[in-house]
Amino acid sequence: MIKPFTILETRTEQDGSTGVVFEVFKSQVSENETTGGRLMRTYISVPEGEDIDQYVFNFLDQGGWL
């Protein structure tokens, strides 16, 4: 999988899930062809037993970041 995000930190939470701090950048081109983008850095909890990369990818896909 090509990851469009960067995992910055992981930590084990009390309930066994994994806390993940990651960032993602989304490029944007406006109507007048000005380029720019948005950077998001956030934290999510990945349930125990889940693949971290796939979980983050699905989170971003559902949120319209991909």
C-alpha positions, 0 to 999 in steps of 0.5 A: 500500500502506498501510504498518503499519510505519515504515522508520527507516534503510536502508544498502547491505550489502557483498553489494549487499543493503539493510539495513533498520531498521524498527519496527512496533506491534501493538495488543492487547486482552485478555479484560478489554478492557484495551488495550495493544500491542507495539512491535518495532524490528528489522533485516533484509537485503533481497536486491538487486532486491527491493521493500523495502516489500513484503519488509518487509510479507511478513516481518511477515505471515509473523511474525504481526504483521499 
